Amino acid sequence: MSTPILLLIAAVIIIAGLAVTAWRLQQRVRQQQRHLEAQQALVAQKKADRQAFALDSLRIISSNVIEEDLNLSEATIRCKVLIDALELNENERQPYEILDVVYEKVQHFATHQARKDLNRAERERQDAAREAIEADHQQDLISCFKRLRHIQLNG
């Protein structure tokens, strides 16, 4: 065989090898893109599920407050955390800012077992202080909870 034919055969073999390598790389990229899209869809679904849970919880808690089955401080703490989880922008969050105000005032009070562990005088002192805060902000909180009963996210 002559040199030009051998060079031609070598070139065809090299080009075929490069074509196969390029095809394999392209398939790998497509597979990675599909995997990435699936992961993004999963993340989006989990976020949507968390938002739906938070919205439902906000509606239920707010209804309980309006029906007077839940005190304002406890509802404020729970709803503030749920509103934070929704990651609302400043304009969306503005109608609920009273939750932040009251939360800052009541978050330090003992709850659950820590409250049970307080002596009677301290528990009564904390209850009186909490009730005074609730009374000071009652109208704004009730208005906020009435809005939260019907909260919807845009988009």
N, C-alpha and C positions, 0 to 999 in steps of 0.2 A: 504494500500500500504506500501511496505517495504521502508526502508530508502535508500537502494541503488537505487531503481527505482526512488524515489523522487529526489535524487541527480542527477541521469541521466537526468531526465526531466528538472531539473533546469539548468543543464549544457547545454543541447540542446537549451533551451530558451535563455540562456546567449550568447551562441555561435551564434545563429540565430540573436539575437539583435546586436551583434558586427559585424556580417557579413552585416546586413542591414546598419548599421552606416558606415562601411568601404565602402560599395557600394555607399552610398549617398555622402560621402566625395570625393570618386574617381570621381563621376559625376560632383561635384562642381569644382574640380581641372581641369577636362577636359573642362568645360564651361569657366573657367577663362583663360585657355590656348587659347581657341578659341577666346575669347574676346581680349586677349593680342595680338594674331596674327593679328586679324582684325585691332586693333589700330596701330600696327607696319606697316601694309600694308597701312593704311590711311596716316600715317606720311611719309612713303616712297613715296607715290603718290604725296602728297603735296610738298615734297622736289623736286621731279622730275618735277612737274608743275612749281615751282618757278625757277628751273634751266632752263627749256625750255623757260620761259618768259624772264629770264635774257639773255640767249643766243640770242634769237630773237631780244631783245632790243639792245644788243651790235652790232649785225649785221646791224640793221636799222640805229642806230646812226652813226656807222662807215661809212656806205654807204653815209649818209648825209654829213659827213665831207669830204669824198673824192669828192663828187659832189659839194662841197663848199656851201652847204645849211645850215651849222651849224658851228659856230666859234669853234676854238680849245679849248678855255677855258671851254666853256659850255659843249662840248663833253667830255672833260677830266673829269670834275666833275661828270657827269652822268655815264660815263663808269667806273670810279674808284669805285663808289658805287656799281655798278652791279658786277664788278669783286670781290669786297669784299663779296658780297652776295653768290657768287659761292663757296666760301671757298676752293680755289685752294691750293694745296700744293706748297712749295717753288719753285720746278722745273717748275710746270705748270704756276705759276704766273710770273716767271722771265722775259719772253718776254714782259710783260706789265708794268714793274716797272717804266717806264717813266711816266705813269699816276700818280703814287705816288709822284714822284719828282715834277711834274708840279702842281698837286693838292695842295701840301704843299705851293706852291708859290702863288696860285690864290684863295685859299679858303676864304681868309679874305676880298676879294672885295665885295662890296654891290651888291645885286641882287634884282630883282623884285621891290617891293614897296620901299624898302630901297634905291635902286639905283635911283628911281624916286624922292625920297625925298632929294637927295643930291643937293647942289647948283651946278651950271653949271661948275665952276672952279674945284671943287672936282671930279665931274663926269668925266671931261676931263682928270684930273690927273690920276684917276684910270684907265680909258680907255688906256691912253698912257702906263702906267706901265704894264697893262695886255697884251697889244699888243707887248710890248718889250719882255715879258716872252714868249709869243707865237712865236715870231720871233726867239728867242734864241733856242727854242726846236722844231721848225716846222718840220724839217726833221725826227727827232726821233718820233715825234707824228704821222706824216703821215705814217711812216713805221708801227707803232703800230696799227693804225686804219686800215691799209691794212690787217694786220694779223687778227684783230678782225672781219673783214667782213666775215671771213671764220672760226671762232672759233668753235671748237668741243671739247666736253669733252670725255676723255677716260674712259669707264666704265660707 
